[in-house]
């Protein structure tokens, strides 16, 4: 990267984020990604906005519903944003839910199911979107549906008979949704979900030997031998800022500080100090480790790596750094947080942005260690980038006054 200029002021950052959100990203999605006819989002897009496929992934419908509902609730109560959310909600509930209680993971543009449910995350993103929409539209049915789904899904996934390991990603989606509910209403069962998620992230997944969070554990929270030395940096930072926000809501300064310290440690260990960006994984002290092939949801991309670090680079992880470090800098003024924020934003602008090359405000979402842009894209992100812009715009409005 080139030498950084003097850090932008909070006012300049606020204006920059406002401009990208309202003058670039939202017009792009309105033109290319939003299905104004059927409702929902078509995210399989090339850099120039050309639609590669009409298929719709349930993940991206729930995520888009949350984005446009949050936009309406917190930044701009424009009827057009609420209408996008309403049509997405209608599409999601009409077509993703199946008669046997499962959710299709992939749909045609019109809503016919193309693939059965492959994981629980699609339902969690639907829940998050429905809850935020319920406040935008004063839709009690959407709220009640989402709350019931959330509680039932948590019970099912934490039952003794639930298969496979427990992942940090599971606790991430639960703390993220629980804290958003608790910001608006009191619910003992939701508080218990938040408590269990915090305990899992802070005490169970945390490996004090390395100061890093393990992504996968046995159901009884013992360490899987083949996973004990691994850490997914992006997920860990994302989960920790969500716990940090719940700590802020609770007034728990000690928990907040613990999260901030661990975010800094994950950044120091995970940042690629040669090429920039955040490594996806580390397997501590396993220099010749051959990583499983890393697939990318909604694309046919595959990444392979050998070594202690898996240096697959992702835009979404950088967006999580922007959120985490700005929250920390707002509260503490810590220079390291502002330095990582500026370093990350500069890297996104210089290596991930395709605006100049493609003529549209699109991005490289996944790349190799050197961040070589793939010649074409088969997906754009309607969640992480927009969420980072919106949440940081809210933060910057507080900082700039």
N, C-alpha and C positions, 0 to 999 in steps of 0.2 A: 504494500500500500504506500501511497505517497505520504509525505510528512503532514500530519494533521495541522489544520489552521487553528487559530484561537477558538476555544469552545464557543459554540453558539449560546446566546442568552436564552433564558426560559421563554421570553417573548418570541424570539426567532424560532425556537423549536415548536412552540405552540402554533405559530402561523404556518410553519412548514408541514406539521402533521395535519392541520386543518385543510391545507391546500391539497395534500396527497389524498386524504380521505374523500373530501367533497368534490374536488375538481378533477381527480384522476381515477381513483379506485371505484367509487360508486357509479360514475358514468360508464366505466368499462363494464361492470357487472350488469348494469341496466341494459346495455347494448348487446352484450355477448352471452352472459351467463344465466340471467334470470329467464325462466320460461314463463313469459307473460300469458301464454295461452292456457297451459295446463297447470301452472303453478310449480314451484320448486326451482331447483338449480341444475343446470348442466355445466359441470366443472371440467369436463374433458376437453380442454381448449389448448390450442397452440399459442405460441408467444404473441401472434398477431390477432388473437381472439377467434380465429377460425375454429369452429366446432369439429373436433375429431370424431366424436361419437355423441349420440343422443342419450346414451345410458345414464341413469341416475343412481348414485350410491346413497343408501339411507344415511350413512355417516354425514354426508354433505348437506342433506336436506335438514336434519336437525341442527347442524351447525349454522347453516344460513338462516334458519328461523330465529336462532338466538341472536345472531348479528343484527338483523334488521329490527328485531324487537328491542334490543339494547340501544340501538341507534335512536329509535323513537323515544324510548324511556329517558335517555340520559343526555342526548346531544341535539336532536332536532325532531320535534314532534310533527313531522310532515306526514300528511295522509298517504302519500305515495309509498313511504317506507312501511307504514302499517298495512297497506294493501299487499305489498310483497310478502310480508309475514303471514297475513291471513290466508293468502292463496297457498303458501307453502305448508301451513298448518293443515289446511283442508286436504291437500295432496298427500301429505305424510300419513294422516290418520285414515284416509280412504283407501290407500294402496299398500303402504308398508306393512301394516298389521295384517296378519293372516288368520284364517278361521281357527287354526289349531293353537293360537296364542303366540306363535313365533312371529318374527319380523323378517321380511325379505331383506337381504343385504344389497340387492341390485334390482333395478326396475327399468322398464322401457320408459321412454319419454311420456307416454300416456298413462303409465302406472302398472302395466302388467309385470308380475314378478319374474325375474330372470335367474335369480340364485337364492337358495335358502339362506337362513341366518347362519353366519359363520363365526360370529362372536357377539358379546353383549354390548359392545361399545356403541353400535348404532342406536340401540334403545336408550342408552344413557345420554347421547347427544340429542335424541328426540325429547327426552325428559327436560334437559336443560333449556331447549328451545321453547317447549310448551310452557314452562314456568315463567320465563321472561315474557313470552307473548301474553300470558294470562293477565299480567299487570298492564301491558300496553293496551289491551283490548277490553279490560275488565271482564274477562271470560272465566267465570268460576268453573265451568265444565272442564276447560283446558287445565286449570290449576288442579282440580280434584283428580282428573285423569293422571296427570303427571306425578302428583304426590303418591297416589296409590301405586303406580308403576315403580316409583323410586323405592318405596319401602319394600314392595314385594320382590323386586330384583335384588336388593341388598340381602334380604333374608335368604333368597335362593342361592346367591353366590357365596354366602358365608356359612351355609349349612354343612353339616358334617359329611354329607354324601357328595358335595360338589367336587368335580374331578380336577385333576391337574394342580400345578403350583398356584400360589397366590402372587399377584404381581403388584408392583408399586403403581402401575398404571391404573389398576382397579381402585386403589385408595385415592389416587389423584382425581378421578372423575367423581368419586363420592364426596371428598372434601370440597371440591369445587362447587358441586351442586348444593351440598348441605349449607355451606357458608352463605350462598346467595339466598337460600330460603330463610336462614336465621337472621339475615339483615332486615327482613321484612316482617317476620312473624316468629312467635315462640312455639316450639313443638318438641316435647321431650324425646320422642323417637328419633327425630332428626338430630337433636343434640347428641344423642347416644351414637349415631352414625358418625358424626363429626369427631366425637371423642375417640372412637375406635380407630378412625382413619389417622388422626394425629398421633396416637400411640404407635400405630403400625409404622408410620413414616419416620417418626423421631426416635423410636426405641428399637423396633424390630428390623426394619430394612437398613437402618444405619449400621455400618460395620466400623467399629471404633479402631480396628487395626489399621485401616487406611483413611478413615475420616470420610468415606464415600458411602452412598446408598446402593444396596443391592437391588436389582430389578425384580428378581424372582426368588421366592422362598417356598419351603414346604408349607402345607396348610397349617401345621402346628408352629410355624415361624422358625423352625430350625433351618439351617443353611443347607442348600443343595450343594454337594461337593463340587459339581461342575460349574456352579454359578457363584460360589462364595467370593471369588476375587473379581467379579465383573461389576461394572457400573455403566448405566446409560446416562450420560451427562445431561442431555436435554430434558429427559423425563424428570431427572432429579431436581434440576433447577426449576422447572415448571411446577412440580409438586410442592417444592419448598416455598415458592412465592405465594402459592395458594394457602398453605398452612400459615404463612406469615400474615396474610390478610385476615384470616380467621383469628389469629392471635391479636391483631390490631383491634378487631371488633370486640374481642373479649377483654381487652385491656391487659393482656398477659405480656408484659414487657420482656420477661425472661425467655418465653417461647419465641417471641419475635426476634430477639437478639440471636438466639440459637440458629434460627432459620437463616438470618442474614450472614452469620459466620460460616455456615455450611455452604451457602450459595457462593461465597467468596472462595472457599476451598475447592469446590467443584470447578469453578472457573479457572483457578490457578493451575489445576491439574489437567483439565480438559481442553484448554485453549491451545490451538496449534500456533506456537510462537514463530514458526517458519513461514507458513503460507496463510495464516489467519483462519478464523472460524473455529467452531467447536467440534472436536472429535465426537463421533457418535457413541463409541464404547471404549472402555479399557478393560483388559483382563490382566490385573496387576501381576507382574513378574513372569508372565507367559509370553516370552519374546517370539516364539515360533508358532503361536496359536493360529489355526486356520478357522476363521470366522464363518458361521453359517451364512449362506447367501442372503443378502438383505433385499427383500422386495419392497415395493412402494405401493400402498393402496391406491387403486384407481389408475395405475399405469402398468406397463410391462417392463419397467426398469428393474435391473438387478445389479447389486454392487457386491464385489468380493474383496476380501482383505486378509492379509496374513501379518501377524505381529501382535505385540502387546496392545497397540491401539488399533481400532477400526476408524480410519479417518474419512469415512463417508461424511460429507458435509450436507447440512440441511438448513433451509431458510427458517423453518418453523422453530428450530432450537435458538437461532439468533433472535427471533421475535420474542421468545421467552426471556432471553437475557435482557432485552430492552425494557420489558415490563419490570423484571426483578430489580435491576440496578437503578432504575429511576425511582421506584418506591423506596429503596434503601437510601438513595441520595437525598430524596425529599425529607426523610425523617432524621438522618444523621449528618448529612453533608459530607459523607466519607469520600475523600478524593478517589479511592480505588473504584468506587461504584460509578462515579462520573467518567472516569477514564475508560472503564469497560463499556459503558454506554456509548461514548463517543467512538471508541474503537470498533464496536459492533456496527453502529450506524454507518460509519465510513466504509466498512467492508461490504455491507449490503449495497450501498450506492455504487461502489466500484466493481464488485465482482458478481453480484447476484441480480442486479437490475438489468432488464433487457429493454428499457424504455427507448434508449437511443437506437438500438439495433432493430427493434420490432415495431416501433411507432406506436406502441401501446404500453401502459404502465404495468407490464408483466415481469415475472421473475423466474430465475432458475430456482427450482424448489429442492432439487437433490443433485449432488455433483461429487466428483472425486476429490482427492485431497487438494489438488491444485485449483479446484473450483473451475474446471473446464466446462463451459456451457454446452450441454447437449445441443446438437444441431436443431432439434425441434422439441416441442413439449407436448405431452398428451394430457396435461392437467394443470389447472391453476387453482390456488388455494382461496376458498371463500371464508376462511376462519382465522387462522393464526395471524396473518398479515393484518386483516381488518381488526381483529381483536387488539393487537398491539397498538395500532393507530388510535383506536377508540379509547382504550384504557389509559394510554399515555397522554392522550389529549385531555382527558378528565384530570389526570395528575398535573399536567402542565398548566391547565387553567387555574388550579390552586396555587401553583408555584409562581405564575406570572401575575396573578391577581386580576 
